[in-house]
Each structure stands twice: as C-alpha cells, then as structure tokens.
Amino acid sequence: MNKPFIVSASIADPLLAVPETGKAILDAAEATGLDLLVVGRAGARPFDAQVVLAWAAPMSARIGLVATVPASNAHPFHVARALSAVDFLSAGRTGWSVIPEGAEQGMAEDMVGAARALWDGWGSDTLIIDKASGRYLDASKVKASNYEGPFFKVAGPVNAMRPQVGQPVLVVDAAAAIAIEDADIALVDDAGEATGATKRLLKVDASADMAAIAARFEAGEIDGVHFTLSDAMAELPAIATLCADLREAHPAGPGNLRESLGLPLPATASNQPDGARVPEIA
C-alpha cells in the first residue's frame, strides 16, 4: 500500500452544530480531501462532539470523524456505546481524541482502557440476525469486560456492537497529552517528538513550507499535517491547494478509516483482528 500523506484539521466552531451552517462546513471539509476532521479540541468544545458526529456520519462519505472526548465529564460505557453507533453510521470512519481537561492524572488513560475493554467484549462474528430462527446474536461470543482501573470499573458488556474498525482510531494531541503508548495518531508540534503512536501529524498553518514538509514525509519523520481551523470556510480551500501535490502523490486508500490510513488494531486489542461484521450489511 502506498503510504498516504494524511491531512487533518480540528474545528471548534459552534456553527458546526447548527444544521444549516454545519452541513456547509462538512461538505467543504470533504471537498478539501481531509482524512480527519477532529471535532472539538482541548479548551474549545462548544458542543458535544459525539452528538455532532452522529449527525455528521450519514451526511458524509469519506472523511474520518474524530470526537474530542473529555475524561473529566464522560463515562467510558456511554462513550463506547455512542462511538460504536457512530462507527456504523459512518461505515467505519470513526475516531476519538481523549483529553484530560481538568481530570485527575491518569483518568484519561483509564478511560481509554475501559472503553477499549468494552469494545473488545464483542467478537467480530457475534451478530447472527437470523430472522427464521429468531436469533439475534451468539451470546457465547459476548464477554463481560470486568475492567477495573483506578477511576473506572465496568463489568460490561456494552450493549452495542463492536465498531467496524474494531476500536475507533485513537488520536492524541500533544497539547493535551495522555500517557498512551499505542495510540494510532499523534498531533505533534515537533517532528522529533516522542509519542509512541503509529503515525504522527505535524501541526502547521497555511504558511507552511510544503517542500520542507514533503522532505520530512519522504524521510519518514511525519505521516502528514494537522491544521487548527478558526474560520473553516475560508481556510479549507487554502488547505486543499497547499496539500494538493502531496495528496495526489500519496492518496489514502479505500476502505474504512483504519484500512485507508494503514492503521492496524492496537496490540492491546483483543484477538479479534477482523473487526465487527453485521450479516445484513457485510
């Protein structure tokens, strides 16, 4: 697979939560060719990102949708259930970015562990949906997580199917760092920053030297770039122009978000490598 040059952007504009203006922003983000749209960010969350993504998922076709989730006022059971639903609504294009935001030290990491355990409680072939026999699922393939961490304790299983991408793509932001060694994507301020993530995106703005960015990408220092949007409708067309050559030379692949960006399941995931399958839509 050609290594894709990943283009990401975060938005915390309240207009995204208004259907009339939000649809225009979503369409512009897809037209730009963004691989990831991070909804909300540390210190700027004017909406519930999970609710916005549930609205945006069926109204978009290709873009990865990342919910910013604060550990201080969210619970892993509800997060796991909500993002599982969004993942099916978006055909496997879901991610999440857990931020500490006032939480005690270690709570964000604990939330990641608890939610992952809940997602892993469903086997990839658990759903049966056999109308003739009336069997909905194979209960033997659903397991209680019995996760117990320093802040969260969840018996599980979550009452929602495992996401199509196994676990939503985990994005960590250096501006709100958490101690996770197997994140999928890290948003970094410096290409040499140690993250432990599978891929790293360098934070840039519209004045970025794309020749230098291309050299860093070819050298394997970075896997793409991340923009922080303040005026999405004005900035997205400029991003499209800025990244056009690298995107054309190194496009993302087909499939769900993990497949298109070349992201495997984290090593800590359960032994269910194929993700979830719903018989009626497989």
Salt bridges, closest charged atoms under 4 A:
ASP27 OD2 - LYS23 NZ 2.81
ASP35 OD1 - ARG62 NH1 3.41
ASP35 OD2 - ARG247 NH1 2.60
GLU101 OE1 - ARG45 NH2 2.45
ASP120 OD1 - ARG162 NH2 3.63
ASP125 OD2 - LYS141 NZ 3.07
ASP138 OD2 - LYS141 NZ 3.97
ASP173 OD1 - LYS203 NZ 2.54
ASP182 OD1 - ARG116 NH1 2.95
ASP184 OD1 - ARG258 NH1 2.89
ASP189 OD1 - LYS203 NZ 3.86
GLU218 OE2 - HIS250 NE2 3.08
GLU221 OE1 - ARG216 NE 3.71
ASP223 OD1 - LYS3 NZ 3.42
ASP223 OD1 - LYS199 NZ 3.94
GLU280 OE2 - LYS131 NZ 3.60
